[in-house]
Amino acid sequence: MRLLVVGKLSGQLAAAVKMAMSAGAKVSHVETIEAATHALRAGQGADLMMVDYELDIAALIRANEDERIRVPVVACGVAADPDRAAAAIRAGAKEFIPLPPEAELIAAVLAAVSDDNKPMIVRDPAMQSIVSMADQIAPSDASILITGESGSGKEVVARYVHMKSRRAQRPFISVNCAAIPDNLLESELFGHEKGAFTGAVARRIGKFEEANGGTLLLDEISEMDARLQAKLLRAIQEREIDRVGGQKPVKVDIRILATSNRDLAAAVREGTFREDLLYRLNVVNLRLPPLRERPGDVVALAEHFTKKYAAANGVADRPISAEAKRRIAAHRWPGNVRELENAMHRAVLLSVGDEISEAAILLPDGQPMAAGPDAGARTAQAAAFAADAASRAFVGQTVAQMEQQLILDTLDHCLGNRTHAANILGISIRTLRNKLKEYMDAGVPVPAPGAASAA
């Protein structure tokens, strides 16, 4: 985690900095709020700022927001005055750390405010296969497209890939393309020069330059407008960017990860997403199954969240009752991991007794979770339906027809990416190409690279 300390490094603040470094933080320091905003604008990234409460915290946050820089603040001060500590919180600080510091408090605040601790909780075979593929491709610099429903954990997987890569000690920068207006996203990504447009009072370093040497995550890439897609494509191809109002290109060394909860192949067909950009992003596709398709993860994630929020709220960590586990496993979780996390946070706060009972696990509308069928019976029933469908699909087919269907279905899943499909099928790319040539010569439609089949 990157920590920016703002204030004069007197004895107690210097001690807090040493403790933060011992807790794993990478620390940089400036003395004034003006210097802090300047450093962030110039591309010195930070995940958290620790600011002396003698300084004008409200003005610092306001100046950062004017530059669309959002870094959480914790205030600190010697001989803490309760009124001034409360004023710092009202000004926008997330926490207050009294000085002289305590090592455990420093570590706890850093972990709670930065929320870097997002471990991969994987028990289900469907997710284990995704993690295995992520482990295999993480050391490369290949671009990765991570797809799946909203709340399924795409950013967690992206962070996991970064931490397993050769760039793990360099920055991981995430940009939510859906949350930033189109007219501001270009400046956010590529930066701007002073005077490039009204309000550009100083040079601003964009996320591409901030991520230099590390990884840039383009979250919800499908929401980017077509004009900006063209500029992004050039940046990925040439590994250089043009600041808004700039006179010369700037070289960058980054790895690109992107996420989408939409079908980008369909977006290409609709004309809302560039096909050549999809090719560049989709060197490898990691498709995350929704939580309802990975039942083995549900209870493990629920137990992780109860521990996390028990510690965050200072309450006892209580086990989840057997009936509550059964209902959790049986629920479909349309909001995926994000919905499950919120439900378990509520359960930690609402529980009474020695266990977290089913009565404490409420749906977003406040209604209790339905009892539903037994989880084991539901899984067996789903497996029976799947087996029956598969057997009906292949009855009466020859081995060659079954092979053709398997190859075309796999290629369709990979959006026409031959290399990815060959890896999944366990055959060489040459063998795959020979098979596809046979099918095309016989008049069978074959998905083109970057597209799914019409079927």
Secondary structure, 3 states (H helix, E strand, C coil): CEEEEECCCCHHHHHHHHHHHHCCCEEEEECCHHHHHHHHHCCCCCCEEEEECCCCHHHHHHHHHHCCCCCCEEEEEECCCHHHHHHHHHHCCCEEEEECCCHHHHHHHHHHHHCCCCCCCCCCHHHHHHHHHHHHHCCCCCCEEEECCCCCCHHHHHHHHHHCCCCCCCCEEEEECCCCCHHHHHHHHHCECCCCCCCCCCCECCHHHHCCCCEEEEECHHHCCHHHHHHHHHHHHHCEECCECCCCCEECCCEEEEEECCCHHHHHHHCCCCHHHHHHHCCEEEECCCHHHCHHHHHHHHHHHHHHHHHHHCCCCCCECHHHHHHHHHCCCCCHHHHHHHHHHHHHHHCCCCCECHHHCECCCCCECCCCCCHHHHHHHHHHHHHHHHHHHHCCCCHHHHHHHHHHHHHHHCCCCHHHHHHHHCCCHHHHHHHHHHHHHCCCCCCCCCCCCCC
